[in-house]
């Protein structure tokens, strides 16, 4: 019964705080920005802080013409919300996101595989909707499908199983029962190990037949027409032409590329931030 009551409260909260995304027409001069994979916290405090300042400076620059900003997963290298506690640090990025939201700029946040354990902090404190799966949006008559990208497409069954386990409410509760000093230390160690296992595999385009997000996009196009598929997770900036004039954009990351995408009302372009 308590689980049903908690679910009812969550649904009621979401219905109040999350906007209804009908087709939107951008005002003249306004743009939509898409960014992903900041991995704040990695690989160490000093380099993470430098990257955080760089990202905040970029958000300062785009504030003047941003209608909406999408952060498409892995903002943090690890994140866990305890009942009354959130991880230490990240005050610059969280403060900037709060300021943007307070000014009426709509932010959207998609959880990634490194920060999937969100429990309502962003919605309550920042008024930012949080998505756990890909979502569709319509701007100026263009259809967008947006998501982090992890676990989509064929293969990688091991990760897909682990993702289901980690998203399970029991797993989240069990981790929360561990003292934060131990739990956060263990999680950060696992995040570093995950990146080390990936190595340099994400630095090369593997070809149309082997890029699992391209395969996923083609499968989705058989069900519905999308103009743009916008994903992160891959850590490699990609702009790939799909059948029927659609395009797959991978946002890259802010560890190596400082890459992002911007929609000006007509075209979506992959770009690189140069301070």
N, C-alpha and C positions, 0 to 999 in steps of 0.2 A: 504493500500500500504506500509506503514512504517513497518508493521509486516512482510510482505513478504520480504522486503529488509533486515530486521534484521535477518530473518531466513536464507536468502541466504548468508549473511555474516558469520553466525555461521557455516553453512555447509561448506563454503569455508575454514574457519579457521580449522575446524576439519579434512578436507581432507589433509591439509598441516601438521598439528601437530601430528595426531594420526598415529601410525605405522599400517601397514597391517599385521595381525597376521596369517601368514601361519604356517605350521608345523615347529617346531623349534627343532633342535638337540643340546643338551647341550654339551659344551666343557667338557673334562675330569676334574673332581674335582669341577665343578660348580654345584650350587644348586638353587632351586626355593623356596622362603620363603613366607608363608601366615600368616598374622596376622589380628586381628580385635578387635573392641570394646575396644578402649583405654578410651573413654569418658573423654577426657581432659577437665578440667573445673569443674568436679564433684569430690566429693561433696562440696569441698571448695578449695581455692587457694593453701593452704599449701600441702594438700594431692595430689592434681592434679600435682603440681610442682614436688613433690617427684616421682610420677609415670612417669611423662614426662622424668625426668633425667634417670630413670631406663630403659625406652624404648629406649632412645637415646644411652645409654650404650650398650644395646643389638644390636642395629643397627651398632654400632662401631664394635662389635664382628663379625657379619656376613658379613661385607663389603668385607672381603678378598675372600669369595667364592660365593657370591651372583651373579647370572646371572640376576635374576629378583626378585622383592619384591612386593607382593600383599598386600595392605591394604584394607580389605574387609568391610569397613563401620564403622560408629560411631567412627571415629578418635576423633571427638569433641563431647561433650555433647550437644552443640548447635553451629551452625555456620550460619552466614548470610553475604553474600557479598553485601554491598552497592555499588553504582556506582564507588566511589573513596575511599572507606573505607572497611577494614576488621576488625574482632574483635581483641581487644587488647590481647596481650600475645602470648604464644605458639611459641616463637622465637627459642627455642632450637630444637623442632621437625621440624619446617618449615625449619630452617637452615640446619639441617641434611639431610632432604629430598632433598633440593636443591643441597647440596654437592654430594650426591649419584647420583643424576641425571646428574650433571655436569661431573662425572667420568665415565659416560656411563652405569651405572646400571639402567636397565629399571624398573621404578616403575609404578604400576597400582593402581588406587584409585576407589573404589566403594562407592557411597554415601549410607549412612544408614538412618534410620528413624530419627536420631538426627541431621544429617548434610546434608540433602538433598538439601539445598538451595545454590548450587554451581553455579557460573555464568561465569567461565572462568579464575579465578585467578590461579588455579593450572596449567592449561594448559599454560597460558602465562608466569607466573613467574617461575614455577618449571619444565615446559616441561613434565608434568605428565598427561596422559590421564585420564579422569573421565568418569565413566560409571553409568548410572541410572538404568540399568537392568542387569540381569545375562548375562554373556558372555562365549563363549566356547573358549578353547585354546588347542593346541596340542603340547606336549613336549615328545620327544623320543618315538613317536608312541602312547602315552597315551592321551586319551581324557579327558579334565577337563571341568566341568561346574562350574563357579564361580559366586557368588553373595552374597549380604548381607543376604538375606533370608526373610526379612520382607514382609508380605503380600502374601507369596506363600503357596500353599496347600489349603486344605479345611477350611471352617469356618472363624472366625474373620472378619465378614462382616463389623462390625462397623469401625475397623481400616482400612480396605481396602477402605471404602468410604472416611474416613478422609485423607488417603494418596492421593487419587485423588484430593481432595480439596486443600491440601497443595501444591501439585505439579502444580496446575493450575497457569498460569502466572498472572492472576488477583490477586490471593491470595498473590503471591510474591510481586507484586507491592504495594498492600495495606499495607503489613507489612513494606516495605521499606519507605512508607510515614510517618510512626510513628517515632518520634524522637528516636535515638538509645538508649538513657538512659532509656526510657520507654519500647521500643521494646525488647531490650536485657534482661532487668529485668523481663519482662513478660515471655519471652521464657525460661529463666533459671528456673523460678518458675514452668512452665508447665513441663519442663524436670524432675525436682525433684519430682513433683506430679506423673508423669508417672512411675518413678521407684518405688515410694512408693506404688502405686496401684498394681504393679507386685509382690512386696513383695518377698517371698522366693519361688515363684512358679517355677522359672527357675533353682532352685538348684537340682531338682530331675528329673531323666529320667522317662518319663510318659508311657513307653512301646511302642512297635513297632506300635500298632494300634492307638495310640493317639499322637504320635510325628508327627506333620503336615509336617515337612520337609522330614521325611522318606516317608510319603505318597506321597509327591510331587515328590521325587526322583523316586519312583516306577512308577508313571504316566509318567515321562519323559523317563524312560527306555523302555516303550512300544512304544515310537516314535523313539528313537535313542539310540545306545549303548554309554554310558560314562563309563570310568574307575573310575573316581573320581568326586563326588559332594562336593564342598568346600563352606561352608556357615559360616556366623557369626550370630549375632543377638540373638541367643539362650542363650548365656552366660554360656553354659555348655559344656566342652570338651567332644566330642562324636566321637567314631570311630565305625561305624556300618556296618556290612557286608550286602550287598544287593544281589538280585538275579543275577546270571550270572557272579559272581566274582567282581561286582562293589562295591564301598564303599562310604559311606556318612561320611564326616569329618566335625564336627562343631568345630570351632576354639576356643570356650570358650571366655575368656576376659582377660584383664590386670588389672581388679579391684580386682580379687580374685586369679586367677590361673596362670597368666603370661604364658599362653599357646599359642602355634603356631604349624604350620605344615611345614614340609620341604620335598621337593622332590629331591632325589639325582640322578635322572636319571633312576632309576629302581623302587623304592618304595616311597610312600608318608607316612610319619609317623607323628603322633601327639606327640609333645614334650612339655616340661616345662622348662622355663628359670630359672636357679639357679645361681644368681650372685656369 
